[in-house]
């Protein structure tokens, strides 16, 4: 019965493993196949989250690895799509830059003040959803539905705006936490 509780974690690990074939398909510009794999990875993400919440199969491993698996898939997709010229390099740089900023901030916070709890903000969640939707729309456009070009360009600008806004919001929140915790420790 214990193995059943691990289904969400197994789905997360499966999604991590799917990153390599997705990257290869994107770099090889096999857009229809990449779309199928990316959609399956997205479905596995939805399913593991549903199972974990619905049946209480939540684990520390899953709470750490699940968002990392999502980030790995998105970062890999953005890098590959920008390498082949399907996404603007500057957009991939903004998406990656925001993630590195958050990672760097987390490392600094932990090294100076200790452990902390990460909670994604609404803007952060919206940014992730829009980044996923952009990849899906772009792959739809490149594989079977060229009329998505207008949607794809609108999404590029929307992803840029929300990614920058969420990065600024995270900085505001974490700088506030950092300053508050430092003041508390130095009393």
Number of C-alpha atoms within 10 A of each C-alpha: 5 7 7 9 16 18 16 25 21 16 21 26 16 15 24 19 14 17 22 14 14 24 20 14 18 26 19 12 18 15 20 17 16 24 23 15 18 25 15 14 24 16 14 19 20 13 16 22 20 14 16 19 12 10 9 10 19 18 14 8 10 22 13 11 16 22 14 14 22 20 16 15 23 21 19 19 26 26 22 23 22 19 15 14 11 16 21 15 17 11 18 22 15 16 23 19 15 20 16 12 14 16 12 12 17 18 14 13 18 13 10 11 13 10 11 10 6 9 7 12 13 11 18 19 14 16 23 20 12 19 24 21 15 22 23 19 22 25 27 21 19 19 16 12 12 14 11 16 15 11 13 22 15 12 19 18 12 16 24 18 13 19 27 19 16 21 22 14 16 20 16 12 12 17 14 12 14 18 11 11 13 13 10 9 9 6 5
